[in-house]
Amino acid sequence: MASTQKLYFVVRTDLSEGARVSQCVHAMDSWAHAHGPQLGTVIVYGVKNEAALLGVLPEGGKTAVFREPDLNNEMTAFATDLGPFQLP
């Protein structure tokens, strides 16, 4: 059962390409733990750093944040059912 038709990810682009992928997977895992599986469309956006990520974090809807322990628990990505965003 899908929890939403579309799931939007926002990830930091100051991380390597491989790290961005893994942070999105972590955010998906956080989403599944909090809200159940997601079987619909996935859309990924990028922002330049943690401050920008915090700046676009939605206040409503369902959102799951991931903070990377290896980066001093900085927020690296989030998944949300709110979107679309006006981001690259």
PyMOL commands that set and color helices and strands:
alter all, ss='L'
color gray80, all
select helices_A, chain A and resi 17-35+50-56+69-71
alter helices_A, ss='H'
color red, helices_A
select strands_A, chain A and resi 6-12+41-47+63-68+74-80
alter strands_A, ss='S'
color yellow, strands_A
deselect
rebuild
show_as cartoon
